[in-house]
Amino acid sequence: MKTKNLFRLLAAMLLISVSFTFFGFKSGTPLKKSVSIVRVKKAPSKKMISYFFKFYDGYEFIVTGRGSATSGTFTSYIEGCINGVFVTSGTCSGTFSISGGVCAININITPSGYPLEVFSGPSEYSTNPFVITNCGN
């Protein structure tokens, strides 16, 4: 008797699983989903140019910046001449813009041992380094 009930149970389970499989294929549901690789194209980046800037706000400073041919940000303090004292370390931040060969800067500069200087105005610029040659002379 137990064998007969066990056989009926297995037959019912087999019938149910075959039914699910059959109706699953008939419904149009694929077993495998197609996979496609999506590639994202990077937008072309602007070429970054390193510039050197030399400006006077009562004192003489040289800083560097990076950006495009028309604008960018300052990256580091190079040197300065404050009241005849040559200062070779400090910090700077700000932006520059170049239009028609004229460079305008907005900069916050802090030479080591001196207070913050804020300057907005024209600046000399070049891709070649500037040097302060006569500080204190």
CNS distance restraints for C-alpha pairs under 8 A (distance, minus, plus):
assign (resid   1 and name CA) (resid   5 and name CA) 6.38 0.50 0.50
assign (resid   2 and name CA) (resid   6 and name CA) 6.04 0.50 0.50
assign (resid   3 and name CA) (resid   7 and name CA) 6.01 0.50 0.50
assign (resid   4 and name CA) (resid   8 and name CA) 6.28 0.50 0.50
assign (resid   5 and name CA) (resid   9 and name CA) 6.17 0.50 0.50
assign (resid   6 and name CA) (resid  10 and name CA) 6.22 0.50 0.50
assign (resid   7 and name CA) (resid  11 and name CA) 6.08 0.50 0.50
assign (resid   8 and name CA) (resid  12 and name CA) 6.10 0.50 0.50
assign (resid   9 and name CA) (resid  13 and name CA) 6.23 0.50 0.50
assign (resid  10 and name CA) (resid  14 and name CA) 6.04 0.50 0.50
assign (resid  11 and name CA) (resid  15 and name CA) 6.09 0.50 0.50
assign (resid  12 and name CA) (resid  16 and name CA) 6.16 0.50 0.50
assign (resid  13 and name CA) (resid  17 and name CA) 6.16 0.50 0.50
assign (resid  14 and name CA) (resid  18 and name CA) 6.09 0.50 0.50
assign (resid  15 and name CA) (resid  19 and name CA) 6.06 0.50 0.50
assign (resid  16 and name CA) (resid  20 and name CA) 6.28 0.50 0.50
assign (resid  17 and name CA) (resid  21 and name CA) 6.20 0.50 0.50
assign (resid  18 and name CA) (resid  22 and name CA) 5.99 0.50 0.50
assign (resid  19 and name CA) (resid  23 and name CA) 6.01 0.50 0.50
assign (resid  20 and name CA) (resid  24 and name CA) 5.78 0.50 0.50
assign (resid  21 and name CA) (resid  25 and name CA) 6.35 0.50 0.50
assign (resid  22 and name CA) (resid  26 and name CA) 6.26 0.50 0.50
assign (resid  23 and name CA) (resid  27 and name CA) 6.04 0.50 0.50
assign (resid  24 and name CA) (resid  28 and name CA) 7.12 0.50 0.50
assign (resid  24 and name CA) (resid  29 and name CA) 6.34 0.50 0.50
assign (resid  25 and name CA) (resid  29 and name CA) 6.18 0.50 0.50
assign (resid  25 and name CA) (resid  30 and name CA) 7.23 0.50 0.50
assign (resid  46 and name CA) (resid  68 and name CA) 6.61 0.50 0.50
assign (resid  47 and name CA) (resid  67 and name CA) 7.85 0.50 0.50
assign (resid  47 and name CA) (resid  68 and name CA) 6.30 0.50 0.50
assign (resid  48 and name CA) (resid  66 and name CA) 6.18 0.50 0.50
assign (resid  48 and name CA) (resid  67 and name CA) 4.96 0.50 0.50
assign (resid  48 and name CA) (resid  68 and name CA) 5.28 0.50 0.50
assign (resid  49 and name CA) (resid  66 and name CA) 5.44 0.50 0.50
assign (resid  49 and name CA) (resid  67 and name CA) 5.36 0.50 0.50
assign (resid  49 and name CA) (resid  68 and name CA) 5.87 0.50 0.50
assign (resid  49 and name CA) (resid  69 and name CA) 7.10 0.50 0.50
assign (resid  49 and name CA) (resid 127 and name CA) 7.92 0.50 0.50
assign (resid  50 and name CA) (resid  64 and name CA) 7.09 0.50 0.50
assign (resid  50 and name CA) (resid  65 and name CA) 5.80 0.50 0.50
assign (resid  50 and name CA) (resid  66 and name CA) 4.55 0.50 0.50
assign (resid  50 and name CA) (resid  67 and name CA) 6.78 0.50 0.50
assign (resid  50 and name CA) (resid 127 and name CA) 6.28 0.50 0.50
assign (resid  51 and name CA) (resid  64 and name CA) 5.65 0.50 0.50
assign (resid  51 and name CA) (resid  65 and name CA) 5.28 0.50 0.50
assign (resid  51 and name CA) (resid  66 and name CA) 6.10 0.50 0.50
assign (resid  51 and name CA) (resid 125 and name CA) 6.57 0.50 0.50
assign (resid  51 and name CA) (resid 126 and name CA) 5.60 0.50 0.50
assign (resid  51 and name CA) (resid 127 and name CA) 4.66 0.50 0.50
assign (resid  51 and name CA) (resid 128 and name CA) 7.32 0.50 0.50
assign (resid  52 and name CA) (resid  62 and name CA) 6.98 0.50 0.50
assign (resid  52 and name CA) (resid  63 and name CA) 5.89 0.50 0.50
assign (resid  52 and name CA) (resid  64 and name CA) 4.52 0.50 0.50
assign (resid  52 and name CA) (resid  65 and name CA) 6.49 0.50 0.50
assign (resid  52 and name CA) (resid 125 and name CA) 5.55 0.50 0.50
assign (resid  52 and name CA) (resid 126 and name CA) 5.33 0.50 0.50
assign (resid  52 and name CA) (resid 127 and name CA) 5.91 0.50 0.50
assign (resid  52 and name CA) (resid 128 and name CA) 6.58 0.50 0.50
assign (resid  52 and name CA) (resid 129 and name CA) 5.71 0.50 0.50
assign (resid  52 and name CA) (resid 130 and name CA) 6.78 0.50 0.50
assign (resid  53 and name CA) (resid  62 and name CA) 5.50 0.50 0.50
assign (resid  53 and name CA) (resid  63 and name CA) 5.34 0.50 0.50
assign (resid  53 and name CA) (resid  64 and name CA) 6.03 0.50 0.50
assign (resid  53 and name CA) (resid  65 and name CA) 7.72 0.50 0.50
assign (resid  53 and name CA) (resid 123 and name CA) 6.36 0.50 0.50
assign (resid  53 and name CA) (resid 124 and name CA) 5.62 0.50 0.50
assign (resid  53 and name CA) (resid 125 and name CA) 4.47 0.50 0.50
assign (resid  53 and name CA) (resid 126 and name CA) 6.69 0.50 0.50
assign (resid  53 and name CA) (resid 130 and name CA) 7.50 0.50 0.50
assign (resid  54 and name CA) (resid  60 and name CA) 7.23 0.50 0.50
assign (resid  54 and name CA) (resid  61 and name CA) 5.69 0.50 0.50
assign (resid  54 and name CA) (resid  62 and name CA) 4.57 0.50 0.50
assign (resid  54 and name CA) (resid  63 and name CA) 6.79 0.50 0.50
assign (resid  54 and name CA) (resid 123 and name CA) 5.90 0.50 0.50
assign (resid  54 and name CA) (resid 124 and name CA) 5.17 0.50 0.50
assign (resid  54 and name CA) (resid 125 and name CA) 6.41 0.50 0.50
assign (resid  54 and name CA) (resid 130 and name CA) 6.87 0.50 0.50
assign (resid  55 and name CA) (resid  60 and name CA) 5.91 0.50 0.50
assign (resid  55 and name CA) (resid  61 and name CA) 5.59 0.50 0.50
assign (resid  55 and name CA) (resid  62 and name CA) 6.76 0.50 0.50
assign (resid  55 and name CA) (resid 122 and name CA) 7.28 0.50 0.50
assign (resid  55 and name CA) (resid 123 and name CA) 4.85 0.50 0.50
assign (resid  55 and name CA) (resid 124 and name CA) 6.27 0.50 0.50
assign (resid  56 and name CA) (resid  60 and name CA) 4.60 0.50 0.50
assign (resid  56 and name CA) (resid  61 and name CA) 6.44 0.50 0.50
assign (resid  56 and name CA) (resid 123 and name CA) 7.76 0.50 0.50
assign (resid  57 and name CA) (resid 119 and name CA) 6.61 0.50 0.50
assign (resid  59 and name CA) (resid  80 and name CA) 7.35 0.50 0.50
assign (resid  59 and name CA) (resid  81 and name CA) 5.96 0.50 0.50
assign (resid  59 and name CA) (resid  82 and name CA) 5.31 0.50 0.50
assign (resid  59 and name CA) (resid  83 and name CA) 7.18 0.50 0.50
assign (resid  60 and name CA) (resid  80 and name CA) 5.50 0.50 0.50
assign (resid  60 and name CA) (resid  81 and name CA) 5.19 0.50 0.50
assign (resid  60 and name CA) (resid  82 and name CA) 6.94 0.50 0.50
assign (resid  60 and name CA) (resid 132 and name CA) 7.90 0.50 0.50
assign (resid  61 and name CA) (resid  78 and name CA) 7.80 0.50 0.50
assign (resid  61 and name CA) (resid  79 and name CA) 5.92 0.50 0.50
assign (resid  61 and name CA) (resid  80 and name CA) 4.17 0.50 0.50
assign (resid  61 and name CA) (resid  81 and name CA) 6.47 0.50 0.50
assign (resid  62 and name CA) (resid  77 and name CA) 6.73 0.50 0.50
assign (resid  62 and name CA) (resid  78 and name CA) 5.49 0.50 0.50
assign (resid  62 and name CA) (resid  79 and name CA) 5.34 0.50 0.50
assign (resid  62 and name CA) (resid  80 and name CA) 6.12 0.50 0.50
assign (resid  62 and name CA) (resid 130 and name CA) 6.92 0.50 0.50
assign (resid  62 and name CA) (resid 131 and name CA) 7.63 0.50 0.50
assign (resid  62 and name CA) (resid 132 and name CA) 7.90 0.50 0.50
assign (resid  63 and name CA) (resid  74 and name CA) 7.23 0.50 0.50
assign (resid  63 and name CA) (resid  75 and name CA) 7.69 0.50 0.50
assign (resid  63 and name CA) (resid  76 and name CA) 5.81 0.50 0.50
assign (resid  63 and name CA) (resid  77 and name CA) 4.55 0.50 0.50
assign (resid  63 and name CA) (resid  78 and name CA) 5.01 0.50 0.50
assign (resid  63 and name CA) (resid  79 and name CA) 7.02 0.50 0.50
assign (resid  63 and name CA) (resid  92 and name CA) 7.79 0.50 0.50
assign (resid  64 and name CA) (resid  74 and name CA) 5.79 0.50 0.50
assign (resid  64 and name CA) (resid  75 and name CA) 5.68 0.50 0.50
assign (resid  64 and name CA) (resid  76 and name CA) 5.36 0.50 0.50
assign (resid  64 and name CA) (resid  77 and name CA) 6.54 0.50 0.50
assign (resid  64 and name CA) (resid  78 and name CA) 7.03 0.50 0.50
assign (resid  65 and name CA) (resid  72 and name CA) 6.81 0.50 0.50
assign (resid  65 and name CA) (resid  73 and name CA) 5.43 0.50 0.50
assign (resid  65 and name CA) (resid  74 and name CA) 3.86 0.50 0.50
assign (resid  65 and name CA) (resid  75 and name CA) 4.79 0.50 0.50
assign (resid  65 and name CA) (resid  76 and name CA) 6.91 0.50 0.50
assign (resid  66 and name CA) (resid  72 and name CA) 5.57 0.50 0.50
assign (resid  66 and name CA) (resid  73 and name CA) 5.78 0.50 0.50
assign (resid  66 and name CA) (resid  74 and name CA) 6.42 0.50 0.50
assign (resid  66 and name CA) (resid  75 and name CA) 6.73 0.50 0.50
assign (resid  67 and name CA) (resid  71 and name CA) 5.62 0.50 0.50
assign (resid  67 and name CA) (resid  72 and name CA) 3.83 0.50 0.50
assign (resid  67 and name CA) (resid  73 and name CA) 6.35 0.50 0.50
assign (resid  68 and name CA) (resid  72 and name CA) 6.16 0.50 0.50
assign (resid  69 and name CA) (resid  98 and name CA) 7.11 0.50 0.50
assign (resid  70 and name CA) (resid  97 and name CA) 5.53 0.50 0.50
assign (resid  70 and name CA) (resid  98 and name CA) 4.69 0.50 0.50
assign (resid  70 and name CA) (resid  99 and name CA) 6.33 0.50 0.50
assign (resid  71 and name CA) (resid  95 and name CA) 7.38 0.50 0.50
assign (resid  71 and name CA) (resid  96 and name CA) 5.48 0.50 0.50
assign (resid  71 and name CA) (resid  97 and name CA) 4.18 0.50 0.50
assign (resid  71 and name CA) (resid  98 and name CA) 5.97 0.50 0.50
assign (resid  72 and name CA) (resid  95 and name CA) 5.72 0.50 0.50
assign (resid  72 and name CA) (resid  96 and name CA) 5.51 0.50 0.50
assign (resid  72 and name CA) (resid  97 and name CA) 6.68 0.50 0.50
assign (resid  73 and name CA) (resid  93 and name CA) 7.22 0.50 0.50
assign (resid  73 and name CA) (resid  94 and name CA) 5.72 0.50 0.50
assign (resid  73 and name CA) (resid  95 and name CA) 4.31 0.50 0.50
assign (resid  73 and name CA) (resid  96 and name CA) 6.08 0.50 0.50
assign (resid  74 and name CA) (resid  92 and name CA) 6.79 0.50 0.50
assign (resid  74 and name CA) (resid  93 and name CA) 5.43 0.50 0.50
assign (resid  74 and name CA) (resid  94 and name CA) 5.61 0.50 0.50
assign (resid  74 and name CA) (resid  95 and name CA) 6.04 0.50 0.50
assign (resid  74 and name CA) (resid  96 and name CA) 7.51 0.50 0.50
assign (resid  74 and name CA) (resid 107 and name CA) 7.88 0.50 0.50
assign (resid  75 and name CA) (resid  92 and name CA) 7.16 0.50 0.50
assign (resid  75 and name CA) (resid  93 and name CA) 6.90 0.50 0.50
assign (resid  76 and name CA) (resid  91 and name CA) 6.36 0.50 0.50
assign (resid  76 and name CA) (resid  92 and name CA) 6.05 0.50 0.50
assign (resid  76 and name CA) (resid  93 and name CA) 7.81 0.50 0.50
assign (resid  77 and name CA) (resid  88 and name CA) 7.93 0.50 0.50
assign (resid  77 and name CA) (resid  89 and name CA) 6.58 0.50 0.50
assign (resid  77 and name CA) (resid  90 and name CA) 5.66 0.50 0.50
assign (resid  77 and name CA) (resid  91 and name CA) 5.37 0.50 0.50
assign (resid  77 and name CA) (resid  92 and name CA) 5.79 0.50 0.50
assign (resid  77 and name CA) (resid 109 and name CA) 7.77 0.50 0.50
assign (resid  77 and name CA) (resid 111 and name CA) 7.97 0.50 0.50
assign (resid  78 and name CA) (resid  88 and name CA) 6.16 0.50 0.50
assign (resid  78 and name CA) (resid  89 and name CA) 6.68 0.50 0.50
assign (resid  78 and name CA) (resid  90 and name CA) 7.75 0.50 0.50
assign (resid  79 and name CA) (resid  86 and name CA) 7.28 0.50 0.50
assign (resid  79 and name CA) (resid  87 and name CA) 5.63 0.50 0.50
assign (resid  79 and name CA) (resid  88 and name CA) 4.34 0.50 0.50
assign (resid  79 and name CA) (resid  89 and name CA) 6.40 0.50 0.50
assign (resid  79 and name CA) (resid  90 and name CA) 7.92 0.50 0.50
assign (resid  79 and name CA) (resid 132 and name CA) 7.76 0.50 0.50
assign (resid  80 and name CA) (resid  86 and name CA) 5.93 0.50 0.50
assign (resid  80 and name CA) (resid  87 and name CA) 5.09 0.50 0.50
assign (resid  80 and name CA) (resid  88 and name CA) 6.41 0.50 0.50
assign (resid  80 and name CA) (resid 111 and name CA) 7.42 0.50 0.50
assign (resid  80 and name CA) (resid 132 and name CA) 7.52 0.50 0.50
assign (resid  81 and name CA) (resid  85 and name CA) 5.46 0.50 0.50
assign (resid  81 and name CA) (resid  86 and name CA) 4.70 0.50 0.50
assign (resid  81 and name CA) (resid  87 and name CA) 6.05 0.50 0.50
assign (resid  81 and name CA) (resid 132 and name CA) 7.57 0.50 0.50
assign (resid  81 and name CA) (resid 135 and name CA) 5.72 0.50 0.50
assign (resid  81 and name CA) (resid 136 and name CA) 7.86 0.50 0.50
assign (resid  82 and name CA) (resid  86 and name CA) 6.60 0.50 0.50
assign (resid  82 and name CA) (resid  87 and name CA) 7.26 0.50 0.50
assign (resid  83 and name CA) (resid 136 and name CA) 7.12 0.50 0.50
assign (resid  84 and name CA) (resid 135 and name CA) 5.21 0.50 0.50
assign (resid  84 and name CA) (resid 136 and name CA) 3.66 0.50 0.50
assign (resid  84 and name CA) (resid 137 and name CA) 7.36 0.50 0.50
assign (resid  85 and name CA) (resid 135 and name CA) 6.74 0.50 0.50
assign (resid  85 and name CA) (resid 136 and name CA) 6.52 0.50 0.50
assign (resid  86 and name CA) (resid 135 and name CA) 6.34 0.50 0.50
assign (resid  86 and name CA) (resid 136 and name CA) 8.00 0.50 0.50
assign (resid  87 and name CA) (resid 111 and name CA) 6.68 0.50 0.50
assign (resid  87 and name CA) (resid 112 and name CA) 7.12 0.50 0.50
assign (resid  88 and name CA) (resid 111 and name CA) 7.85 0.50 0.50
assign (resid  89 and name CA) (resid 111 and name CA) 6.12 0.50 0.50
assign (resid  89 and name CA) (resid 112 and name CA) 5.66 0.50 0.50
assign (resid  90 and name CA) (resid 109 and name CA) 7.44 0.50 0.50
assign (resid  90 and name CA) (resid 110 and name CA) 5.49 0.50 0.50
assign (resid  90 and name CA) (resid 111 and name CA) 4.08 0.50 0.50
assign (resid  90 and name CA) (resid 112 and name CA) 4.72 0.50 0.50
assign (resid  91 and name CA) (resid 109 and name CA) 5.82 0.50 0.50
assign (resid  91 and name CA) (resid 110 and name CA) 5.22 0.50 0.50
assign (resid  91 and name CA) (resid 111 and name CA) 6.35 0.50 0.50
assign (resid  91 and name CA) (resid 112 and name CA) 7.78 0.50 0.50
assign (resid  92 and name CA) (resid 107 and name CA) 6.86 0.50 0.50
assign (resid  92 and name CA) (resid 108 and name CA) 5.52 0.50 0.50
assign (resid  92 and name CA) (resid 109 and name CA) 4.25 0.50 0.50
assign (resid  92 and name CA) (resid 110 and name CA) 6.20 0.50 0.50
assign (resid  93 and name CA) (resid 107 and name CA) 5.74 0.50 0.50
assign (resid  93 and name CA) (resid 108 and name CA) 5.38 0.50 0.50
assign (resid  93 and name CA) (resid 109 and name CA) 6.61 0.50 0.50
assign (resid  94 and name CA) (resid 105 and name CA) 7.57 0.50 0.50
assign (resid  94 and name CA) (resid 106 and name CA) 5.52 0.50 0.50
assign (resid  94 and name CA) (resid 107 and name CA) 4.35 0.50 0.50
assign (resid  94 and name CA) (resid 108 and name CA) 6.13 0.50 0.50
assign (resid  95 and name CA) (resid 105 and name CA) 5.96 0.50 0.50
assign (resid  95 and name CA) (resid 106 and name CA) 5.44 0.50 0.50
assign (resid  95 and name CA) (resid 107 and name CA) 6.45 0.50 0.50
assign (resid  96 and name CA) (resid 103 and name CA) 6.92 0.50 0.50
assign (resid  96 and name CA) (resid 104 and name CA) 5.74 0.50 0.50
assign (resid  96 and name CA) (resid 105 and name CA) 4.34 0.50 0.50
assign (resid  96 and name CA) (resid 106 and name CA) 6.30 0.50 0.50
assign (resid  97 and name CA) (resid 103 and name CA) 5.74 0.50 0.50
assign (resid  97 and name CA) (resid 104 and name CA) 5.45 0.50 0.50
assign (resid  97 and name CA) (resid 105 and name CA) 6.52 0.50 0.50
assign (resid  98 and name CA) (resid 102 and name CA) 5.57 0.50 0.50
assign (resid  98 and name CA) (resid 103 and name CA) 4.44 0.50 0.50
assign (resid  98 and name CA) (resid 104 and name CA) 6.48 0.50 0.50
assign (resid  99 and name CA) (resid 103 and name CA) 6.60 0.50 0.50
assign (resid 102 and name CA) (resid 122 and name CA) 7.45 0.50 0.50
assign (resid 102 and name CA) (resid 123 and name CA) 7.93 0.50 0.50
assign (resid 103 and name CA) (resid 122 and name CA) 5.73 0.50 0.50
assign (resid 103 and name CA) (resid 123 and name CA) 5.60 0.50 0.50
assign (resid 103 and name CA) (resid 124 and name CA) 6.77 0.50 0.50
assign (resid 103 and name CA) (resid 125 and name CA) 6.90 0.50 0.50
assign (resid 104 and name CA) (resid 120 and name CA) 7.39 0.50 0.50
assign (resid 104 and name CA) (resid 121 and name CA) 5.39 0.50 0.50
assign (resid 104 and name CA) (resid 122 and name CA) 4.53 0.50 0.50
assign (resid 104 and name CA) (resid 123 and name CA) 6.08 0.50 0.50
assign (resid 105 and name CA) (resid 119 and name CA) 7.58 0.50 0.50
assign (resid 105 and name CA) (resid 120 and name CA) 5.54 0.50 0.50
assign (resid 105 and name CA) (resid 121 and name CA) 5.50 0.50 0.50
assign (resid 105 and name CA) (resid 122 and name CA) 6.17 0.50 0.50
assign (resid 105 and name CA) (resid 123 and name CA) 6.65 0.50 0.50
assign (resid 106 and name CA) (resid 118 and name CA) 7.72 0.50 0.50
assign (resid 106 and name CA) (resid 119 and name CA) 5.91 0.50 0.50
assign (resid 106 and name CA) (resid 120 and name CA) 4.41 0.50 0.50
assign (resid 106 and name CA) (resid 121 and name CA) 6.79 0.50 0.50
assign (resid 107 and name CA) (resid 118 and name CA) 5.88 0.50 0.50
assign (resid 107 and name CA) (resid 119 and name CA) 5.37 0.50 0.50
assign (resid 107 and name CA) (resid 120 and name CA) 6.40 0.50 0.50
assign (resid 108 and name CA) (resid 116 and name CA) 6.75 0.50 0.50
assign (resid 108 and name CA) (resid 117 and name CA) 5.77 0.50 0.50
assign (resid 108 and name CA) (resid 118 and name CA) 4.60 0.50 0.50
assign (resid 108 and name CA) (resid 119 and name CA) 6.54 0.50 0.50
assign (resid 109 and name CA) (resid 116 and name CA) 5.76 0.50 0.50
assign (resid 109 and name CA) (resid 117 and name CA) 5.14 0.50 0.50
assign (resid 109 and name CA) (resid 118 and name CA) 6.38 0.50 0.50
assign (resid 110 and name CA) (resid 114 and name CA) 6.46 0.50 0.50
assign (resid 110 and name CA) (resid 115 and name CA) 6.01 0.50 0.50
assign (resid 110 and name CA) (resid 116 and name CA) 4.51 0.50 0.50
assign (resid 110 and name CA) (resid 117 and name CA) 6.06 0.50 0.50
assign (resid 111 and name CA) (resid 115 and name CA) 7.21 0.50 0.50
assign (resid 111 and name CA) (resid 116 and name CA) 7.42 0.50 0.50
assign (resid 126 and name CA) (resid 130 and name CA) 7.94 0.50 0.50
